[in-house]
Amino acid sequence: MTWADRFDAFVARKQAAAREARPSGYHTVDSRRYTIHLERVGNEWTSTLFDGPFFASVSVDPTLPAVNTVFVQSADGNTGAKNPADLGGGATDTHLIYEGLSRVHADAVMTGATTIQGSQMVFGVWHPEFVDLRAGAGLPRHPAQIVVTRAAHLGIESDLMFNVPSIPVFILTTPTGAAALAPRIATRSWITIIAAPEHEHLAGSLRQLRADHGIGRISCIGGRTLATELLDSGLVQDIYLTTAPQRGGEPGTPFYAGKGPLATTLVVKKAGRGDEAGVVFEHLLAATGIGDGDSLHP
């Protein structure tokens, strides 16, 4: 089977799963006035399921992309799991938030190397409503893929993500990592290495993505080490956090494990409906200076 065949089969599976899913949707528990600072995302179909508009920040720094981070956690605050769906966030979290609203307008989806290790994934949107939303916004069918690594241990030759010529891939690494990776991507013109000095690793790389490649919005899907580094560097605007009603996951794996406490401002809070009762979704602003700075500590 060629890489093209593998990608076509992968897309078909993801699209079928999205079409067949029956998310119960959310109802609004709390909504704050801070939404006037934010962009609305979605259409009538998404608003019905989400019980209102979904919101996204714009970058306050024109040299940096706007970044959101997306997590599902167990009731006891763990995010570590082989399959995030096992944490119990439900179909609404998977198909409306994670593979939908959080990335439908993203120029790229970003992840850490550990998160994708050994997987055969490409991160995109799959439900026809989201495919249409991207097309209507003038965006490519699939967002670019960004992988962050210092050690440069990537499955360039074996993983699907690195072998789809129609989808740009950016590897953010160190100069040492770049030297190790360069010969491995020599025949893959769609892969670009960005090597910023260690002292400006993420900020410098994101600035280069914005300036040289037009990446204006990024959805970061983990892992928690990457999310923590982004948050501690002040590079995240939106946190989309779904909390399942049951305990579980790998113990001691909160989505944020940094300098803390993490001060955030609540934008909206939703609760699951039907068979997803007990699920809670929160949109939190990580950026300071908006609203009155309601402090939450997920």
N, C-alpha and C positions, 0 to 999 in steps of 0.2 A: 504494500500500500504506500502510495506516495504521500508527501507532506500535504499536498493539495487535497488528496482524498481524506486524510485524517482530519484536516480542518473542516472540510465540508460535512463530514460525519459528526464532528463536535458541534458545529453550528446547528445542524438538524436536531441533535439531542437537546441542546439548550433551548431552541425555539419551541420544540414540542413540550418540554417541561413547563415553560412559561405559559404557553397557550392552555395547557391542561390544568394548571394550578387554579385553585379557588380560594384566594385570600379573603378572609372575613372582613378585613378593614379595621379602621380605628374610629373612635369618637373623641372629640376634644375635651380635655380635662382643664387645661389652662392655656391661655394665649395672651401674650404681652404686647404692648404698644410698640416694642422695638422693631417690629416687622416693617415699619416705614423706611428703615435703612436698608432693606434687603430686596433682592430680586425674587419675583414669583416664578415658580417652575411647575410645569404640568399642564393638564387640560381638563376637560369636564370629567373624563373617566378617572383620572388620578384623584381629582378633587372629591369625587364621590367616595372613593375608597379611603382617602386620607382625611375626610371630613374637613375640607378646606384646602387652601393653597399650601404648597411646600415652598420653603424659603431657602435662599442661598446668598451668602455674602459676596461682595466684590472686593478685590484687593484694594487696600488703602494705599499701597505702595505700587506705583505704576511699573516698577522694575521687577516685581515679583508676581507670580501667579497667585490666584485665590486657591486656597487648599482646604478641603474638608477631610475629616477622618471618620470612618464608619465602623461601628463595633456592635456586636451582640454579646451580652454577658448573662451569666446565670444569676439567680436571685442572690447568691452570696458573692457576686462580683467577679467571677472568673470568666476569662475570655479564651483560655487555651482549650482547644479541642481539635481533633483531626479533621472533623467536618463542622464548621460553625453552625450548621442547621441542627446538629445534635444538642446544642445548648437550649433549644426550645423556644426560639424567637418566633417561629411560625411562618406560614406562607406569605403573610403581608410583609414581614421584615425581609424575607428572601427576594420576593419578586417585585414588590412595590418600592422598597427602600434600597436595599443592597444592590440589586441588579437593575435598578430603575432610576428613581428620582435623584439619588445621590450622585449618579454618574451620567445621566442622560445628556447634560450640557457640558460634560467634562471634555477637555481636549486630550486628557490622558488619565489613565488609572495607574496608581503607584503602589508598589508593594516591596517588602524586604525579601532578600534572597532566601531566607529560611522559610518564609511562608509558602513559596512556590516550589521548594526543593522536591524533586521527584514527581511533580504534578504534570499534567498535560492540559494546561488551562490557557485560555485567552480571555481577558476580562472585557466584557462589553455589555450591551443591552440586547434583550432577546424577545420580549413581548412586542407584538406588532404596534401597539400604541407608542412604545418608546422608540422603536425604529422610525416611526413616522415623526415623532417629536424631534429626533436628531436631524432627520432630513429637512424638516420644516425650519430648523435653526441654521441650515446650511452647513452642518457638520458632517465629517466623513462617517460612513456606516459604522466603523469601529474606532474607538479612541486609541490613541497611541498607548504603548505599554512602557512603564518605567520600572526598573528594578534597581534597588539600592543595595550595594554590597561593598564591603571593604576588603574581604578576603578573596573575592573574585571566584568563588566556587559556584559556578553556574553550569547548567546542562545545555550549553550552546548547541552541541551536536545531537542531543537526545530529547529536548523538550519542545513541545509544539510552539510555545510563545516565540521562540527564536527562529522559527522556520516557516513563517508566513510572510512572504515578501511584500504583500499589500499593506501590512500593518507596521508602521515605524516602531522601533524599540530603542529606548534610551537606557543605557546602563550608567548609573551614577556611582562613581568609585573614586579611589585615591590614585595618585600617579603610579604607585606600585601595582595596584590592581589593574590599571590601564595597560601597563607594560605586559602583564601576564595574559590579558584578554585579547590584545591587538591581533596576534597571529591567528587566533581562533575565529575572529569575525571577518577576516580578510576577504572572504568570498561572499559575505552577507552585507551588501551595501545598504540594506534597510536598518541595520543596527548602528547606532552612534554611541560612542563612549564619551562621557563627560567626566573629566578628572579635575576636580577642584582641590586645592591644598587642604590638608587636614583641618586647619584652623577655621576654614570657611566651607567645610564639606557640603552641607546641605544648602545653606543660604547661597553660596557661590554657584552651586549647580543649578538651583532653581532660577537664579538670575540669568544664567546662560540659556536655560530652556525658554525663558520668556523672550530674551533679546534675539537669540539666533534661530529659534524654531517656532515662535509664536504660540507657545503653550501658555494660555491665560487662565486656565482652570484645571485643577487636579483633584481627583478623588483618591485618597489614600486608604487602602483597605487593610493595612497592617503589615507586619505584626506590631505588637505592642512596644517593642524596643524602638522601632522606627517612629511610631506615633509619639512616644515619649520624647524622643530627640526633637521631633518637629515642634511639639508643644513647648518644650523648654527653650527652644530657639525663637519662639514667637512667630512661627511660620504657618500656624493653623488659624483659620477664622471660625469654621463651623465644626461642631462635634455632633454626629448623629448616633445616638446611643439607644439601643433596644435592650430592655431587661426582661428576661423570661421569668415566669412565676415559680419555677422550680430550681432547687440547688443543683450544682453539678460542675462539669468542666475540670480542668487541671487545677488543683488547689494553688493559691498564691499567684494567680495570673491576672491581676487587674489590667484594664486597658492603659492606665497611666501609672508609671512606677518611677516618677522623676522627683524633682526637687520639692514639689508640692508645698502646701496644699494647692490644688488646682482651682483657681477662682474662675467661675463661669457665670454667664447670664442666661437665664431660661428664656427661650423664644416661644416654643410651644411644647405642650405635654399632651400625649394621646394615650388612650387605653384601648386594648384589644376588644373586639366584638365577637359574639358567637363562640365558636370553639377556641378562639384565641383570647378569651377573657382571662385577665391576670397579666397579660403582656403589657408593658409600658414602653412607650417611645418618647424620647426627649431630644429636642433640638437645642443645643447649648452653644452660646457664643464663647469662644476662647479669647477673642480679641478684647482689649480693655477700652474703656472710654465710651461705651455704648450703654445707654440706659443708666440705671442706678447701681449696676454691678452686683445684683443678687448673687450671693456666693453659694454654690452647691459643691458638694464633695462626693461624687459618685463612688 
